[in-house]
Structures are given as structure tokens and as C-alpha cells.
Amino acid sequence: MTLALNEQPSQASGCGSVRILDVFSGAGGLSLGWISAFSDRGAHLVAAVDSDPTLAEIFAWNFPGTRFVQHRFGDPVMNGDESHIVARAADLGPGEIDVLLAGPPCQTLSAAGKRVPHSDNRLAFHVCDLADLLRPKVVLIENVPGFSRVDDGRLLGRVRVRLVQSGYQTAVRNLCAVSFGVPQTRTRCFIFAIRSDLGWPNLETLLDRCLCPTHVWPSLEFPNGHSDLETRNNMLRAVTVADAIDDLPPLEAGEGIPETKLTTQPTTAYQELLRDSGNALYNHVAVRHSPELVAALAQLKPGESPQKVRGHPLRRKEYFRSAYARLDPHQPAPTLTTQTHNPGSGRFTHYRDNRVLTVREVARLQSFPDKFRFFGTQETQRRHVGNAVPPLLARAIAKPFVALLDHDS
């Protein structure tokens, strides 16, 4: 049995609980997905490590009992081996975690920005150091697809070599979130590693057999290895923007309160999956816009971009095609970034309301349950949710390892 995302995940650290360490944790989307994949015997997020102090409140609220360690990897003033420093701060030693999750910063590689060399590109080696020290059974490193192409693939190759030298099998997959039930065409690169001494199945074979897409969208490229018509026909239709958020209360720009309750009924299975049993709703607050911007957005139809509407006041040669565009309710969302408060930064305008998405609407499109609460300013909340790994994608990634970890624990 797996936990629904809207259930409280087990954080009991007793005998048999699968123990997780999340470094470069962000808001904990990877951890939330992994915890929800396990039976009610539970998985325990022992500690989360990140350089952002504003994340502490997120972990205190959403992962009670988890130690949050603020640490900036690669800080030049840091003395000593950073893997040992982090392990001591998290109160961990060799063999005391089962799963090591990591999402090193990736903005310097993102398709949303310029692809420039940066020291962040080498942060994955700190994950290799921790794996060598703590000896987890499973290691998972997440990054943008461009990570696999840095230095013509040599950076990825060096990370894999380091893991192999520490006694791990490795595999790499680029996975699109929409193929696993997330209403967003977000693709990420995942480096998988399992310890070679465990007697587990070959990692490539395990992933080919167990990490299979569940949803399909006709306009999207079909995943390699699953292109036959019979497989397509057995898959679910991808979740759309409306499937995800059309039960949330409509808001005008500047409206909303940080904590309320839903009074509507869910209209889709996806909404039911993410709703809180008590109908609690957090972070559904609309950004204020000028009257001029609201009037300009009102001239756009669902799915429309002003860059394709002759005479539209927001049409500019220097704007890219998705600037100020409305979402299409009948399509999955594009990749949501940390800039969803700014309608000029992408297709972040609601398909019906004349405003950008609220933090809760972005969280729904990222597959965070309604009970998961974000804290801080609007910009801080949007950075946290925009940088996160969608929990539903993380849960799908965890499933091939559940029986193996349950058995070993």
C-alpha cells in the first residue's frame, strides 16, 4: 500500500522505517514523493540540508521531526571535509541512512537562462562524497536535462565514475513529469545509483521494468522504449491545467487570504488526490497587478499569447512568445519556474482570471498536496515551489526501490 499525497506521511523513525537524507533539498518535493511511496510502516526523512535559511519553516511544518541543516556546499571559508561536516551536523554516520536524495542547484544550466560554466555545475561531487561516507543503499541526484550535456557529457561521466568507485551501479534517465501524472511538461535528468554489494537486480533492468510512464499526451514526444500502440492505449490521458486547478476559488488580482477552506467539490481524480481531508487550503493569494495590466490580460483568450495577437498592448518585438500568455486549460502546463509572480516571464497567467497563478495553483501544477504549506514572501514561496521536484514524479521514481528497501529494512 502507498500513502496518498494528501495523507500525513509517517515520520516514525522506529525499527524498519526507511531512513532518508535529502541534500540540496529545496522545499522537499523529492522527499515527500519518496515518503508517500512506502507502506504505512513508513519512511523517515532524517534530515534535510540546504543553504537557504527560509526553508526551515517549511520543514518544521510539513516534515515534523526532521532535522533541518543549513549548509552551503562549496563555501570557500569552510574548513575540513564537507561530507564529514554535514554528517556531523545531521548526526549521521556510515550505514545510518538508506536513501540519499539530492537536487544540486541547476539555474546555470536551465533552458530558461544562458548556459554558462559555473561552479554550481560541480556540486554533484559533494553528493558523491556523502555517498562514499554514509553508504546509503540508494542514491538519486536530480538536475536539469542540460546537466548530461555539460562539457560534452564529461561532467556526468565523472559523477558516475565517482559513484562506481564507491561501489555503486549507476544509470541515467531523463524523465518528463507529465508522463507520470503531473500536469506539467517539466523534464529533469536523474542519476540513479544502488550499492553493488546488496545483491539487488541490475539497475538498468530494474528501471526498464519498473519505471514506466503512466500518462500520455498526443503532442508530446513519447518516451523511448514505450512507443508501441498497445502501450499507448493502456495509458491514462495526461492531466491538464483545468484538471488540476478548476476547483480552486476564482480570485481577482490582489484578492485571497493565506489560510482558508475549500467549499467546492472536486471534479477530477487529481483534485481528490491532492485535497486535504479537512479541505484546508493554504497560499491561495493573488498578486496585485496594475489596472492597465489587468485590462490587457482581459483581452486574451485561454491559451492565447499577446505576441500572436495583432494590436495587443502587450505585443512587443523584444518579448519572447510566451511572455504574458495565458495558460491553456485543456493542456498540461509548461515548465513552471521561480518567476511565476511576473506575467512577462512566461505562460503564467490564469486561463480564466486576469492575473498570474497563485502559489497554491502553482503547487497544484507541481503536484504538491493542499496541506503542504509554503512560507515567506510571495517571491520566496514561488522560488521554493518553482525549484521543487514534483512529488508525484518523485513517488514514481521511488516505486522500483520500495520492495527492495522494505525487504532489507
C-alpha positions as a LaTeX table, in Angstrom:
\begin{tabular}{lrrr}
\hline
Residue & $x$ (\AA) & $y$ (\AA) & $z$ (\AA) \\
\hline
Met1 & 0.00 & 0.00 & 0.00 \\
Thr2 & 1.21 & 3.52 & $-0.77$ \\
Leu3 & 0.18 & 6.67 & 1.00 \\
Ala4 & $-1.90$ & 9.27 & $-0.81$ \\
Leu5 & $-0.08$ & 12.56 & $-1.11$ \\
Asn6 & $-2.80$ & 14.23 & 0.96 \\
Glu7 & $-2.23$ & 11.86 & 3.90 \\
Gln8 & 0.22 & 12.63 & 6.67 \\
Pro9 & 3.37 & 10.64 & 5.78 \\
Ser10 & 4.86 & 8.52 & 8.51 \\
Gln11 & 7.81 & 10.20 & 10.16 \\
Ala12 & 8.27 & 7.46 & 12.74 \\
Ser13 & 11.93 & 6.54 & 12.97 \\
Gly14 & 11.42 & 3.18 & 14.64 \\
Cys15 & 12.65 & $-0.24$ & 13.60 \\
Gly16 & 12.03 & $-0.97$ & 9.94 \\
Ser17 & 11.50 & 2.62 & 8.83 \\
Val18 & 13.36 & 3.53 & 5.64 \\
Arg19 & 15.71 & 6.40 & 6.50 \\
Ile20 & 16.19 & 9.28 & 4.03 \\
Leu21 & 18.68 & 12.14 & 3.86 \\
Asp22 & 17.86 & 14.97 & 1.43 \\
Val23 & 20.69 & 17.36 & 0.49 \\
Phe24 & 20.23 & 20.43 & $-1.69$ \\
Ser25 & 16.71 & 19.68 & $-0.51$ \\
Gly26 & 14.81 & 22.75 & $-1.59$ \\
Ala27 & 11.26 & 22.55 & $-0.28$ \\
Gly28 & 11.34 & 18.75 & $-0.03$ \\
Gly29 & 9.43 & 17.66 & $-3.13$ \\
Leu30 & 11.74 & 14.67 & $-3.65$ \\
Ser31 & 11.39 & 13.60 & $-0.02$ \\
Leu32 & 7.63 & 13.99 & 0.02 \\
Gly33 & 7.29 & 11.77 & $-3.04$ \\
Trp34 & 9.60 & 9.09 & $-1.66$ \\
Ile35 & 7.88 & 9.03 & 1.75 \\
Ser36 & 4.45 & 8.66 & 0.10 \\
Ala37 & 5.68 & 5.66 & $-1.92$ \\
Phe38 & 6.16 & 3.49 & 1.16 \\
Ser39 & 3.68 & 1.45 & 3.13 \\
Asp40 & 2.23 & 2.71 & 6.39 \\
Arg41 & 5.27 & 1.18 & 8.12 \\
Gly42 & 6.79 & 4.38 & 6.88 \\
Ala43 & 9.82 & 6.17 & 5.65 \\
His44 & 11.57 & 8.77 & 7.75 \\
Leu45 & 13.22 & 11.96 & 6.49 \\
Val46 & 16.06 & 12.03 & 8.99 \\
Ala47 & 17.50 & 15.37 & 7.86 \\
Ala48 & 17.29 & 17.96 & 5.10 \\
Val49 & 20.31 & 20.04 & 4.11 \\
Asp50 & 20.13 & 23.30 & 2.16 \\
Ser51 & 21.82 & 26.70 & 2.10 \\
Asp52 & 18.51 & 28.62 & 2.20 \\
Pro53 & 17.51 & 29.50 & 5.79 \\
Thr54 & 13.96 & 30.38 & 4.70 \\
Leu55 & 13.30 & 26.67 & 4.18 \\
Ala56 & 13.50 & 25.87 & 7.91 \\
Glu57 & 9.86 & 26.80 & 8.49 \\
Ile58 & 8.72 & 24.62 & 5.59 \\
Phe59 & 10.38 & 21.56 & 7.12 \\
Ala60 & 9.15 & 22.33 & 10.64 \\
Trp61 & 5.54 & 22.49 & 9.39 \\
Asn62 & 5.48 & 19.81 & 6.67 \\
Phe63 & 8.06 & 17.31 & 7.98 \\
Pro64 & 7.73 & 17.37 & 11.78 \\
Gly65 & 10.65 & 15.65 & 13.46 \\
Thr66 & 13.08 & 16.25 & 10.59 \\
Arg67 & 16.35 & 18.00 & 11.39 \\
Phe68 & 16.99 & 20.95 & 9.05 \\
Val69 & 20.68 & 21.71 & 8.50 \\
Gln70 & 21.63 & 24.99 & 6.88 \\
His71 & 24.83 & 24.45 & 4.92 \\
Arg72 & 26.26 & 25.98 & 1.75 \\
Phe73 & 28.34 & 23.41 & $-0.12$ \\
Gly74 & 31.46 & 24.76 & $-1.74$ \\
Asp75 & 31.79 & 27.72 & 0.63 \\
Pro76 & 35.47 & 28.76 & 0.35 \\
Val77 & 35.66 & 29.58 & 4.08 \\
Met78 & 34.66 & 26.03 & 5.02 \\
Asn79 & 37.47 & 24.12 & 6.72 \\
Gly80 & 37.66 & 20.33 & 6.52 \\
Asp81 & 35.89 & 17.62 & 4.56 \\
Glu82 & 32.36 & 18.91 & 3.90 \\
Ser83 & 30.83 & 15.44 & 3.85 \\
His84 & 32.01 & 14.88 & 7.43 \\
Ile85 & 30.84 & 18.36 & 8.48 \\
Val86 & 27.35 & 17.76 & 7.08 \\
Ala87 & 27.16 & 14.23 & 8.52 \\
Arg88 & 28.05 & 15.53 & 11.99 \\
Ala89 & 25.50 & 18.35 & 11.74 \\
Ala90 & 22.83 & 15.83 & 10.73 \\
Asp91 & 24.02 & 13.43 & 13.46 \\
Leu92 & 24.61 & 10.63 & 10.95 \\
Gly93 & 27.28 & 8.01 & 10.47 \\
Pro94 & 28.01 & 5.25 & 7.94 \\
Gly95 & 25.06 & 2.90 & 7.40 \\
Glu96 & 22.56 & 5.16 & 9.17 \\
Ile97 & 20.59 & 6.16 & 6.06 \\
Asp98 & 19.05 & 4.02 & 3.35 \\
Val99 & 18.39 & 6.67 & 0.70 \\
Leu100 & 20.37 & 9.78 & $-0.25$ \\
Leu101 & 18.38 & 12.30 & $-2.31$ \\
Ala102 & 19.94 & 15.40 & $-3.86$ \\
Gly103 & 18.94 & 18.23 & $-6.17$ \\
Pro104 & 22.05 & 20.40 & $-6.69$ \\
Pro105 & 21.28 & 23.93 & $-7.97$ \\
Cys106 & 20.76 & 23.99 & $-11.70$ \\
Gln107 & 19.83 & 27.53 & $-12.75$ \\
Thr108 & 23.14 & 27.99 & $-14.58$ \\
Leu109 & 22.18 & 25.05 & $-16.81$ \\
Ser110 & 18.48 & 25.75 & $-17.18$ \\
Ala111 & 16.89 & 26.23 & $-20.59$ \\
Ala112 & 15.33 & 29.38 & $-19.09$ \\
Gly113 & 18.74 & 31.06 & $-18.86$ \\
Lys114 & 22.10 & 31.20 & $-20.57$ \\
Arg115 & 24.17 & 28.01 & $-20.49$ \\
Val116 & 27.37 & 29.26 & $-18.92$ \\
Pro117 & 30.11 & 27.46 & $-16.99$ \\
His118 & 29.61 & 27.83 & $-13.24$ \\
Ser119 & 30.93 & 26.31 & $-10.03$ \\
Asp120 & 27.39 & 25.08 & $-9.28$ \\
Asn121 & 27.89 & 22.50 & $-12.03$ \\
Arg122 & 30.32 & 20.63 & $-9.76$ \\
Leu123 & 28.09 & 20.44 & $-6.70$ \\
Ala124 & 27.06 & 16.89 & $-7.56$ \\
Phe125 & 30.52 & 15.74 & $-6.43$ \\
His126 & 29.58 & 16.65 & $-2.86$ \\
Val127 & 26.76 & 14.12 & $-3.17$ \\
Cys128 & 29.33 & 11.52 & $-4.27$ \\
Asp129 & 31.42 & 12.34 & $-1.16$ \\
Leu130 & 28.39 & 11.84 & 1.10 \\
Ala131 & 27.53 & 8.55 & $-0.61$ \\
Asp132 & 31.10 & 7.34 & $-0.06$ \\
Leu133 & 30.94 & 8.28 & 3.63 \\
Leu134 & 27.40 & 7.27 & 4.61 \\
Arg135 & 26.97 & 4.22 & 2.32 \\
Pro136 & 23.25 & 4.58 & 1.54 \\
Lys137 & 21.64 & 1.77 & $-0.43$ \\
Val138 & 20.14 & 4.16 & $-2.98$ \\
Val139 & 21.42 & 7.50 & $-4.29$ \\
Leu140 & 19.34 & 9.78 & $-6.50$ \\
Ile141 & 20.66 & 13.03 & $-7.99$ \\
Glu142 & 18.25 & 15.34 & $-9.84$ \\
Asn143 & 19.18 & 18.10 & $-12.26$ \\
Val144 & 18.03 & 19.74 & $-15.47$ \\
Pro145 & 18.44 & 17.82 & $-18.76$ \\
Gly146 & 21.34 & 20.08 & $-19.71$ \\
Phe147 & 23.41 & 18.53 & $-16.93$ \\
Ser148 & 24.00 & 15.47 & $-19.10$ \\
Arg149 & 25.46 & 17.66 & $-21.86$ \\
Val150 & 27.85 & 19.81 & $-19.80$ \\
Asp151 & 31.39 & 19.55 & $-21.16$ \\
Asp152 & 30.07 & 17.18 & $-23.85$ \\
Gly153 & 28.81 & 14.77 & $-21.20$ \\
Arg154 & 32.12 & 14.51 & $-19.36$ \\
Leu155 & 30.77 & 16.06 & $-16.14$ \\
Leu156 & 28.01 & 13.44 & $-15.92$ \\
Gly157 & 30.57 & 10.74 & $-16.75$ \\
Arg158 & 32.84 & 11.86 & $-13.91$ \\
Val159 & 29.96 & 11.81 & $-11.43$ \\
Arg160 & 29.09 & 8.26 & $-12.48$ \\
Val161 & 32.74 & 7.17 & $-12.23$ \\
Arg162 & 32.97 & 8.57 & $-8.71$ \\
Leu163 & 29.89 & 6.59 & $-7.68$ \\
Val164 & 31.18 & 3.40 & $-9.31$ \\
Gln165 & 34.49 & 3.82 & $-7.49$ \\
Ser166 & 32.49 & 3.96 & $-4.24$ \\
Gly167 & 30.84 & 0.62 & $-5.05$ \\
Tyr168 & 27.63 & 1.63 & $-6.83$ \\
Gln169 & 25.85 & 0.67 & $-10.05$ \\
Thr170 & 24.61 & 3.75 & $-11.91$ \\
Ala171 & 22.01 & 4.63 & $-14.52$ \\
Val172 & 20.68 & 7.88 & $-16.01$ \\
Arg173 & 17.18 & 8.76 & $-17.15$ \\
Asn174 & 15.61 & 11.97 & $-18.49$ \\
Leu175 & 12.02 & 11.90 & $-17.27$ \\
Cys176 & 9.09 & 14.16 & $-18.16$ \\
Ala177 & 6.74 & 14.83 & $-15.25$ \\
Val178 & 3.62 & 14.79 & $-17.44$ \\
Ser179 & 4.29 & 11.10 & $-18.24$ \\
Phe180 & 3.83 & 10.27 & $-14.55$ \\
Gly181 & 0.60 & 12.12 & $-13.80$ \\
Val182 & 1.91 & 15.65 & $-13.17$ \\
Pro183 & 0.08 & 18.37 & $-15.18$ \\
Gln184 & 3.33 & 19.96 & $-16.38$ \\
Thr185 & 5.78 & 19.26 & $-19.20$ \\
Arg186 & 8.78 & 19.53 & $-16.87$ \\
Thr187 & 11.72 & 17.29 & $-17.84$ \\
Arg188 & 14.59 & 16.53 & $-15.50$ \\
Cys189 & 17.75 & 14.40 & $-15.55$ \\
Phe190 & 18.06 & 11.78 & $-12.80$ \\
Ile191 & 21.21 & 9.89 & $-11.88$ \\
Phe192 & 20.35 & 6.64 & $-10.09$ \\
Ala193 & 22.81 & 4.59 & $-8.05$ \\
Ile194 & 22.44 & 1.44 & $-5.93$ \\
Arg195 & 25.11 & $-0.30$ & $-3.90$ \\
Ser196 & 26.65 & $-3.18$ & $-5.81$ \\
Asp197 & 27.06 & $-5.40$ & $-2.73$ \\
Leu198 & 23.33 & $-5.69$ & $-1.98$ \\
Gly199 & 22.54 & $-8.48$ & $-4.43$ \\
Trp200 & 19.74 & $-6.41$ & $-5.98$ \\
Pro201 & 18.74 & $-6.74$ & $-9.67$ \\
Asn202 & 20.75 & $-4.97$ & $-12.33$ \\
Leu203 & 19.83 & $-1.28$ & $-12.10$ \\
Glu204 & 19.22 & $-0.71$ & $-15.79$ \\
Thr205 & 16.95 & $-3.76$ & $-15.92$ \\
Leu206 & 15.10 & $-2.66$ & $-12.79$ \\
Leu207 & 14.37 & 0.80 & $-14.20$ \\
Asp208 & 13.36 & $-0.52$ & $-17.62$ \\
Arg209 & 10.92 & $-2.93$ & $-15.97$ \\
Cys210 & 9.51 & $-0.77$ & $-13.19$ \\
Leu211 & 9.89 & 2.92 & $-14.12$ \\
Cys212 & 7.32 & 3.09 & $-16.90$ \\
Pro213 & 5.22 & 6.11 & $-17.94$ \\
Thr214 & 1.59 & 6.02 & $-16.84$ \\
His215 & 0.20 & 9.00 & $-18.77$ \\
Val216 & 0.43 & 10.16 & $-22.38$ \\
Trp217 & $-0.28$ & 13.36 & $-24.28$ \\
Pro218 & $-0.54$ & 13.25 & $-28.08$ \\
Ser219 & 1.50 & 16.39 & $-28.75$ \\
Leu220 & 4.42 & 15.26 & $-26.59$ \\
Glu221 & 7.29 & 13.07 & $-27.70$ \\
Phe222 & 6.65 & 9.54 & $-26.49$ \\
Pro223 & 9.23 & 8.09 & $-24.08$ \\
Asn224 & 11.84 & 5.80 & $-25.61$ \\
Gly225 & 11.10 & 2.12 & $-25.22$ \\
His226 & 7.35 & 2.62 & $-24.76$ \\
Ser227 & 6.24 & 3.69 & $-28.22$ \\
Asp228 & 4.06 & 0.78 & $-29.34$ \\
Leu229 & 0.37 & 1.46 & $-29.88$ \\
Glu230 & $-0.78$ & $-1.14$ & $-27.33$ \\
Thr231 & 1.24 & 0.53 & $-24.58$ \\
Arg232 & $-0.19$ & 3.92 & $-25.54$ \\
Asn233 & $-3.74$ & 2.61 & $-25.40$ \\
Asn234 & $-3.20$ & 1.24 & $-21.89$ \\
Met235 & $-2.02$ & 4.59 & $-20.55$ \\
Leu236 & $-4.04$ & 7.39 & $-18.97$ \\
Arg237 & $-4.61$ & 10.76 & $-20.60$ \\
Ala238 & $-2.23$ & 13.38 & $-19.23$ \\
Val239 & $-3.57$ & 15.66 & $-16.53$ \\
Thr240 & $-4.38$ & 19.17 & $-17.78$ \\
Val241 & $-4.27$ & 22.58 & $-16.11$ \\
Ala242 & $-8.05$ & 22.60 & $-15.61$ \\
Asp243 & $-7.96$ & 19.05 & $-14.24$ \\
Ala244 & $-5.58$ & 20.35 & $-11.59$ \\
Ile245 & $-6.94$ & 23.73 & $-10.52$ \\
Asp246 & $-10.51$ & 24.39 & $-11.72$ \\
Asp247 & $-11.94$ & 23.60 & $-8.27$ \\
Leu248 & $-9.93$ & 26.39 & $-6.62$ \\
Pro249 & $-11.85$ & 29.61 & $-5.82$ \\
Pro250 & $-11.64$ & 32.31 & $-8.53$ \\
Leu251 & $-9.73$ & 35.42 & $-7.45$ \\
Glu252 & $-9.20$ & 38.88 & $-8.84$ \\
Ala253 & $-5.71$ & 40.38 & $-8.73$ \\
Gly254 & $-4.84$ & 41.24 & $-5.13$ \\
Glu255 & $-7.52$ & 39.03 & $-3.56$ \\
Gly256 & $-7.15$ & 35.99 & $-1.30$ \\
Ile257 & $-6.06$ & 35.07 & 2.21 \\
Pro258 & $-3.17$ & 32.80 & 3.27 \\
Glu259 & $-5.35$ & 30.21 & 5.00 \\
Thr260 & $-8.91$ & 29.21 & 4.17 \\
Lys261 & $-11.08$ & 26.18 & 3.42 \\
Leu262 & $-12.37$ & 24.81 & 0.15 \\
Thr263 & $-16.15$ & 24.81 & $-0.19$ \\
Thr264 & $-16.35$ & 23.31 & $-3.68$ \\
Gln265 & $-16.39$ & 19.64 & $-4.61$ \\
Pro266 & $-13.51$ & 18.05 & $-6.53$ \\
Thr267 & $-14.24$ & 17.47 & $-10.20$ \\
Thr268 & $-11.30$ & 15.19 & $-11.08$ \\
Ala269 & $-9.36$ & 12.34 & $-9.53$ \\
Tyr270 & $-6.26$ & 14.56 & $-9.50$ \\
Gln271 & $-8.02$ & 17.13 & $-7.34$ \\
Glu272 & $-9.19$ & 14.40 & $-4.97$ \\
Leu273 & $-5.63$ & 13.11 & $-4.70$ \\
Leu274 & $-4.26$ & 16.48 & $-3.61$ \\
Arg275 & $-7.08$ & 17.79 & $-1.43$ \\
Asp276 & $-6.75$ & 17.86 & 2.34 \\
Ser277 & $-9.29$ & 15.71 & 4.21 \\
Gly278 & $-10.36$ & 18.81 & 6.15 \\
Asn279 & $-10.47$ & 20.94 & 2.96 \\
Ala280 & $-7.68$ & 23.19 & 4.26 \\
Leu281 & $-6.24$ & 25.50 & 1.62 \\
Tyr282 & $-3.04$ & 27.49 & 2.04 \\
Asn283 & $-1.22$ & 30.06 & $-0.11$ \\
His284 & $-4.14$ & 30.87 & $-2.43$ \\
Val285 & $-3.39$ & 34.60 & $-2.65$ \\
Ala286 & $-3.37$ & 36.55 & $-5.92$ \\
Val287 & $-0.60$ & 39.02 & $-6.79$ \\
Arg288 & $-1.64$ & 42.63 & $-7.28$ \\
His289 & $-1.48$ & 43.97 & $-10.85$ \\
Ser290 & $-1.97$ & 47.48 & $-12.19$ \\
Pro291 & $-5.40$ & 48.24 & $-13.70$ \\
Glu292 & $-3.69$ & 48.64 & $-17.08$ \\
Leu293 & $-2.15$ & 45.16 & $-16.91$ \\
Val294 & $-5.44$ & 43.60 & $-15.76$ \\
Ala295 & $-7.22$ & 45.25 & $-18.70$ \\
Ala296 & $-4.58$ & 43.99 & $-21.13$ \\
Leu297 & $-4.75$ & 40.42 & $-19.79$ \\
Ala298 & $-8.55$ & 40.53 & $-20.08$ \\
Gln299 & $-8.19$ & 40.82 & $-23.87$ \\
Leu300 & $-6.56$ & 37.38 & $-24.10$ \\
Lys301 & $-8.45$ & 34.15 & $-24.66$ \\
Pro302 & $-7.47$ & 30.92 & $-22.83$ \\
Gly303 & $-4.16$ & 29.65 & $-24.21$ \\
Glu304 & $-3.52$ & 32.86 & $-26.17$ \\
Ser305 & $-0.28$ & 34.85 & $-26.27$ \\
Pro306 & $-0.30$ & 38.62 & $-26.92$ \\
Gln307 & 2.72 & 38.11 & $-29.17$ \\
Lys308 & 0.36 & 36.46 & $-31.67$ \\
Val309 & $-2.49$ & 38.97 & $-31.38$ \\
Arg310 & $-2.15$ & 41.91 & $-33.77$ \\
Gly311 & $-2.55$ & 45.25 & $-31.98$ \\
His312 & $-2.46$ & 43.80 & $-28.46$ \\
Pro313 & $-0.99$ & 46.31 & $-25.95$ \\
Leu314 & 1.46 & 43.69 & $-24.63$ \\
Arg315 & 2.77 & 42.70 & $-28.04$ \\
Arg316 & 6.44 & 43.66 & $-28.38$ \\
Lys317 & 9.18 & 42.55 & $-30.76$ \\
Glu318 & 11.60 & 42.19 & $-27.86$ \\
Tyr319 & 9.26 & 39.89 & $-25.86$ \\
Phe320 & 9.55 & 36.15 & $-26.24$ \\
Arg321 & 6.47 & 34.27 & $-27.43$ \\
Ser322 & 5.22 & 33.11 & $-24.01$ \\
Ala323 & 5.51 & 36.49 & $-22.30$ \\
Tyr324 & 2.15 & 37.46 & $-20.75$ \\
Ala325 & 0.50 & 34.38 & $-22.30$ \\
Arg326 & $-2.49$ & 32.66 & $-20.75$ \\
Leu327 & $-2.40$ & 29.00 & $-19.84$ \\
Asp328 & $-4.48$ & 26.62 & $-21.91$ \\
Pro329 & $-6.91$ & 24.83 & $-19.56$ \\
His330 & $-7.01$ & 21.79 & $-21.85$ \\
Gln331 & $-3.25$ & 21.22 & $-21.98$ \\
Pro332 & $-0.63$ & 20.37 & $-19.36$ \\
Ala333 & 1.25 & 23.45 & $-18.15$ \\
Pro334 & 4.72 & 24.26 & $-19.47$ \\
Thr335 & 7.65 & 24.11 & $-17.04$ \\
Leu336 & 6.88 & 26.44 & $-14.14$ \\
Thr337 & 9.83 & 28.50 & $-12.95$ \\
Thr338 & 10.63 & 30.60 & $-9.89$ \\
Gln339 & 9.25 & 33.72 & $-11.64$ \\
Thr340 & 5.54 & 32.91 & $-11.70$ \\
His341 & 4.72 & 36.22 & $-9.96$ \\
Asn342 & 5.74 & 38.03 & $-13.17$ \\
Pro343 & 3.37 & 37.51 & $-16.13$ \\
Gly344 & 6.06 & 38.77 & $-18.51$ \\
Ser345 & 8.36 & 35.88 & $-17.55$ \\
Gly346 & 6.33 & 33.12 & $-19.15$ \\
Arg347 & 2.95 & 31.46 & $-19.64$ \\
Phe348 & 1.90 & 32.00 & $-16.03$ \\
Thr349 & $-1.42$ & 33.85 & $-16.46$ \\
His350 & $-4.55$ & 32.02 & $-15.32$ \\
Tyr351 & $-6.71$ & 30.75 & $-18.19$ \\
Arg352 & $-9.83$ & 32.42 & $-16.73$ \\
Asp353 & $-8.85$ & 35.05 & $-14.14$ \\
Asn354 & $-6.96$ & 38.19 & $-15.17$ \\
Arg355 & $-3.87$ & 37.55 & $-13.04$ \\
Val356 & $-0.91$ & 35.23 & $-12.67$ \\
Leu357 & $-1.30$ & 31.93 & $-10.86$ \\
Thr358 & $-1.37$ & 31.89 & $-7.07$ \\
Val359 & 1.27 & 29.93 & $-5.16$ \\
Arg360 & $-1.35$ & 27.26 & $-4.45$ \\
Glu361 & $-2.21$ & 26.93 & $-8.13$ \\
Val362 & 1.49 & 26.55 & $-8.96$ \\
Ala363 & 1.76 & 23.98 & $-6.16$ \\
Arg364 & $-1.18$ & 22.04 & $-7.62$ \\
Leu365 & 0.53 & 22.03 & $-11.04$ \\
Gln366 & 3.68 & 20.77 & $-9.30$ \\
Ser367 & 1.58 & 18.02 & $-7.57$ \\
Phe368 & 2.04 & 19.28 & $-4.00$ \\
Pro369 & $-0.94$ & 18.39 & $-1.78$ \\
Asp370 & $-3.11$ & 21.20 & $-0.44$ \\
Lys371 & $-1.98$ & 20.52 & 3.13 \\
Phe372 & 1.64 & 21.34 & 2.18 \\
Arg373 & 2.28 & 24.90 & 3.28 \\
Phe374 & 4.76 & 27.44 & 1.92 \\
Phe375 & 6.11 & 30.34 & 3.96 \\
Gly376 & 7.75 & 33.73 & 3.43 \\
Thr377 & 7.13 & 36.47 & 0.89 \\
Gln378 & 5.38 & 35.81 & $-2.41$ \\
Glu379 & 8.76 & 35.75 & $-4.17$ \\
Thr380 & 10.19 & 33.33 & $-1.59$ \\
Gln381 & 7.22 & 30.98 & $-1.81$ \\
Arg382 & 7.38 & 30.97 & $-5.60$ \\
Arg383 & 11.09 & 30.26 & $-5.55$ \\
His384 & 10.51 & 27.30 & $-3.25$ \\
Val385 & 7.68 & 25.75 & $-5.25$ \\
Gly386 & 9.22 & 26.58 & $-8.65$ \\
Asn387 & 12.54 & 24.90 & $-7.82$ \\
Ala388 & 10.94 & 21.74 & $-6.41$ \\
Val389 & 10.79 & 18.27 & $-7.91$ \\
Pro390 & 7.10 & 17.36 & $-8.38$ \\
Pro391 & 6.23 & 14.90 & $-5.58$ \\
Leu392 & 4.20 & 12.66 & $-7.92$ \\
Leu393 & 7.23 & 12.28 & $-10.18$ \\
Ala394 & 9.39 & 11.55 & $-7.14$ \\
Arg395 & 6.94 & 8.90 & $-5.97$ \\
Ala396 & 7.03 & 7.17 & $-9.36$ \\
Ile397 & 10.84 & 7.17 & $-9.21$ \\
Ala398 & 10.79 & 5.65 & $-5.72$ \\
Lys399 & 8.46 & 2.75 & $-6.54$ \\
Pro400 & 11.06 & 0.46 & $-8.20$ \\
Phe401 & 13.00 & 0.50 & $-4.93$ \\
Val402 & 10.17 & 0.15 & $-2.40$ \\
Ala403 & 10.06 & $-3.66$ & $-2.22$ \\
Leu404 & 13.85 & $-3.90$ & $-2.17$ \\
Leu405 & 14.20 & $-1.39$ & 0.67 \\
Asp406 & 11.24 & $-2.82$ & 2.59 \\
His407 & 12.81 & $-6.28$ & 2.41 \\
Asp408 & 16.25 & $-5.08$ & 3.52 \\
Ser409 & 14.83 & $-2.98$ & 6.35 \\
\hline
\end{tabular}
